[in-house]
Amino acid sequence: MNRLIKLMLPVFLLLTLNACQTRKVTRVDTGTTIDLSGRWNDSDARMTGEAMIQECLGGRWLNEFTQQNNRRPVVIVGFVKNKTSEHIDAEPFMKDLERAFVTSGLVRLVQSGEKREAIRAERADQQDFAAAETIKKWGREVGADFMLQGNISSIIDSYNKERVNFYQVNLELTNIETNEILWIGEKKIKKYVNK
């Protein structure tokens, strides 16, 4: 029995020490760049959003459309395809772009995808359950002039303990009626990781 206790004592002490360790979490400014792995992160999404907003809202397409049609263009945001081997969520930088469209007052934005379907389902429910004076009518949606969609690609190069992660985000704004691509936004990010 004494021998068993002597053998188990180091294991017990090790488990006790691990249990006593505490994790420290520090709040940092969301604009702070912290890159732990060298892979796509929140800073990359923020930089991509900022670049795309500046490029898109400063593009020639916007002034030309507004002058020719005497109104703001209507944009629907489509799908951004992840062609990388990582899980990359495009929603953070796409939401930044959508917010810029709305807050700038230069572009009108209409809902797309699942959210649009949820709104249509609500409108359908109103036909049966809402008071007649508050029912929202069918066929009143604003049609989009342009669709914004794109992709994220990456190239990873590694040798021994070094790695380079290259990311490229491309967004295209397409005229829905003519299929003409009127704007292409691009953001490239390259990271060197030395292990």
N, C-alpha and C positions, 0 to 999 in steps of 0.2 A: 504494500500500500504506500509506504514511504517513497518507494522508487517511482510509482505512478505520479505521485504529487510532485516529485522533483522534475519529472519529464513534462508535466502539464503546466508547471509554474511559468516557464518562459513564454509559452503560448498564451496563457492567461494575461501576463503582463503586456505582451504585444497587443492583444485585443483591447485591453484597458487603455493603453496609450493612444491607439487609433480612435477609440471612442471619445477620448478627451480632446482631440484636435477640433478646433473650431474653424469655420470658413469665414473669411472676412469679405464682405461685399461693399464696394464703394460706388456711390453714384457719381457719374461723370457727365459732363456736358455732351449732348447728343452730336455736337459737331466735332468732338474729339475723335481722332483717328486712332483706333486700337486694332492692330492686326496680329492675331495670335497664330494663325495657321498659314497665312499666305493665300488662302482661298477667298472666294467672293464673300464679302461681308457688308455690313450696314454702311460703311464709309463708301464703298464702291457704288452701292445703290444711290446714296445721297449725291455723289459726284456725277453719276449718270443722269439722275433727275435734273440737277442744276444745268448740265450741259444741254440736255434735250429741250428744256424749257426755253433757254436762251436762243438756241438754234431755231426751234419751231416757231416761237412767237416773233422772232426777228426775220423769218423767212419771207421771200418775195411773194410766195403764194397767198399770204394773208392780205397784203395790200392790194394785189391784183384782184382777188375775189371780191373784196369789199368795194373797190371802185367800180368793177364791172356789174355788180349785182345790187349795190346800194343797201347792203345788209351784212350782218355778221355771218360767217360760215357756221354750219352745224356739223359737229364731228361726233362720230361714234368710235369708241375704243374697242378694237378687236383683240385678238389673241397674240401674245408674245411667246414664241416657241423657244423652249430651252433645248439647245442642241449640244450642251456640254455634258460631261459625265457627272457633274455635281448637281445637287438639288439647289436650284436658284429660283427664288420667288421674284417675279418681275413686278408684282403688285406694289411694293414700296415706291419705286421710282415712277411707275405709271400713275399712281395716285397723286404723286407730286405734280406730274404733268397735267392731270385732270384738274387738280386744284388751281393750278396756274391758269388754265383755260377759263375757268369760272371766275376767279378773282380778278383777272385782267380785264374782263368785260369785252374782250376782242373776239372771243369764240363762244358759241353756244355748244353745250355738251348734252348728248342724249344717252340714256341708259342702254346698256347692252347685256347680252347673255342671260344668265340666270336671274339677275336682278330685274331685267326687263320682263322676263316671264312671270316673276312674282308680282310685279305691278299689274300686268295683264290679268293675272288670276284674281287680284284684289278688285279690279274693275269688273270682272265677271261676277264676283260675289255681290258687288253693289247692285247689279241688275236685279237681284232677287231679294236682297236684305236691307238696302239703304232707303231712306225716305226719298220720294220722287224728286223733291227739289234739290237734293244733294248728290244724285247719281251722276257719275262721270260718264260721258258719252264715248262710244266706240268711234274709231276713225278720226281721232283728233290728235294723234301723235305727230310730232315734228319729224319729218324725214331728214336723214343725215345727208349732207353733201359729200362728206369725206369719211373714210375709215382709216384709222391709225392702227397699224399692226407691225410686227417685226420678229426678230429673233436674237438670241444670245448664243454666241459660239465661244469656244476656247481652244487654245493650243497649249499643251503642257509639255515642257522639255525638262528632262532631269538627267543628271549624271552624278554618280557617287552621292555626296551629301548636299548637292546643290539642285535647285529646281527653279524654273521660270514658269509662272502662270500668266498666260496672255488671254485677256477677255475682250471680245468685241460685241457691242450692242448696236444693232441697226434697227431703226424704225422707219417705216414708209407711210406716207400720207397719200392715199389714192382717191381720186375722184370716182365716186360710186357710179355715176352715170356714164362716164367715158372710159373708165379703167386707167386713166392717165395718172402716173405717179408724179406728184407735184413737189414733194419734199422728201428727202432722205436724211435722217439724222444718224450720226455715228459717234460712238464714244468708245475709245480704246483704253484699256488699263493693263499695265504690265507690272508684275511683281517678281522680285528676286528673293528666293528663300534659301538661306544657308543654314543647314541643320547642325 
